[in-house]
Amino acid sequence: MKTTPAHNNRIAIMTFSSVYPHYVAKVEKKGRSKEELHMVIMWLTGYSKSELDEHINTTTTFTTFFKNASLHPNAQLIKGVICGYRVEEIENDLTRQVRYLDKLVDELAKGRSMEKILRTL
């Protein structure tokens, strides 16, 4: 399934802080911790704890959030379907990066081990 320009734009202007509480609720509802969520986000983005806290407490758009991130070299190993899209087939870089994050949060909530989520080989 291809993303549309309107879909990509909607993701680009969405703020990280508006989505973050949903990530927290999803993982905590399934017995995982906020600390594990932070570990996953920091692994993907290369952000430190203080940098992540800054994004949580400000209105950073996903565009800025990922523009300033240093994506983990193993991020391309994230595969599968999230929100009806096969992650590895998404052509728009930003949309693919946001879906990488969504996929990792989903895996965390489903109880997958941290070693598998963080793609340690």
Helices and strands as residue ranges (DSSP letters): H 5-13, H 16-29, H 34-45, H 49-56, H 62-67, G 73-77, E 81-82, E 85-86, G 87-89, H 93-109, H 114-117
